Amino acid sequence: MPTPQNVITAWNMTCPECGDDDQIDIAAIVHVRLCINGTDVTEAENGDHHWDDNSEAKCCACGHVGTVAEFTAAAGAR
C-alpha cells in the first residue's frame, strides 16, 4: 500500500527559513455574510476563497512571513 502523502507536501510548499511544511498559514480572501453580530462564512452564498503567489504566508513553526511564491520556491529547492 502506498504511503499517504502529507496534505501540505501536496501543495509543494515549505518554509524558506526553517523547512517546516505542516504549519503554514495563508492569508486568503473569503466571502462572508454580514450579520447583526458580525460576519458568518458559513452563511455566505459563495463559499469560495482565493489566494495566489502574492498572498501572505506565515510559518507558525518559526514565525517567518513571506509570500506564497517564496514558500513554493523553497519547496522546489529541496
C-alpha positions as CSV (number, residue, x, y, z in Angstrom):
1,M,0.0,0.0,0.0
2,P,1.4,3.5,-0.9
3,T,2.3,5.9,1.9
4,P,-0.3,8.6,2.2
5,Q,1.0,12.0,1.0
6,N,1.1,14.8,3.5
7,V,-1.5,17.4,2.6
8,I,1.0,20.3,2.7
9,T,3.5,18.4,0.7
10,A,0.8,18.0,-2.0
11,W,0.8,21.8,-2.2
12,N,4.6,21.9,-2.8
13,M,5.2,24.5,-0.1
14,T,7.7,24.7,2.7
15,C,9.1,27.5,4.9
16,P,12.2,29.1,3.3
17,E,13.5,29.8,6.8
18,C,13.2,26.5,8.8
19,G,11.9,24.0,6.2
20,D,8.7,23.2,8.1
21,D,5.8,22.1,5.8
22,D,2.9,21.5,8.1
23,Q,2.4,24.8,9.9
24,I,1.9,27.2,7.1
25,D,-0.9,29.7,7.2
26,I,-2.0,31.7,4.1
27,A,-3.9,35.0,4.1
28,A,-6.9,34.3,1.8
29,I,-9.8,36.3,0.5
30,V,-13.1,34.8,1.6
31,H,-16.7,35.6,1.1
32,V,-18.7,36.2,4.3
33,R,-22.3,37.1,5.1
34,L,-22.8,40.4,7.1
35,C,-24.8,39.7,10.2
36,I,-26.1,41.7,13.0
37,N,-23.4,40.3,15.3
38,G,-20.5,40.4,12.8
39,T,-19.9,38.1,9.9
40,D,-20.5,34.4,9.1
41,V,-18.5,32.5,6.5
42,T,-21.0,29.5,6.6
43,E,-23.9,31.7,5.6
44,A,-22.3,33.3,2.5
45,E,-23.9,32.2,-0.7
46,N,-20.5,32.0,-2.3
47,G,-18.3,29.9,0.0
48,D,-15.2,30.3,-2.1
49,H,-11.9,31.5,-1.0
50,H,-8.9,32.8,-3.1
51,W,-5.2,33.1,-2.6
52,D,-2.3,33.4,-5.1
53,D,1.5,33.7,-5.3
54,N,1.4,37.2,-3.9
55,S,-0.7,36.2,-0.8
56,E,1.0,36.4,2.6
57,A,2.2,33.1,4.0
58,K,3.4,32.6,7.6
59,C,5.2,29.7,9.1
60,C,3.7,29.1,12.5
61,A,6.7,26.9,13.5
62,C,9.3,29.7,13.3
63,G,7.3,32.9,12.6
64,H,8.8,33.6,9.2
65,V,6.5,35.7,7.0
66,G,6.7,35.9,3.2
67,T,4.7,35.3,0.1
68,V,3.2,32.1,-1.2
69,A,5.7,32.3,-4.1
70,E,8.6,32.4,-1.6
71,F,7.3,29.3,0.2
72,T,6.7,27.5,-3.1
73,A,10.2,28.3,-4.4
74,A,11.7,27.0,-1.1
75,A,9.9,23.7,-1.7
76,G,11.3,23.5,-5.2
77,A,14.8,23.9,-3.9
78,R,14.5,20.9,-1.6
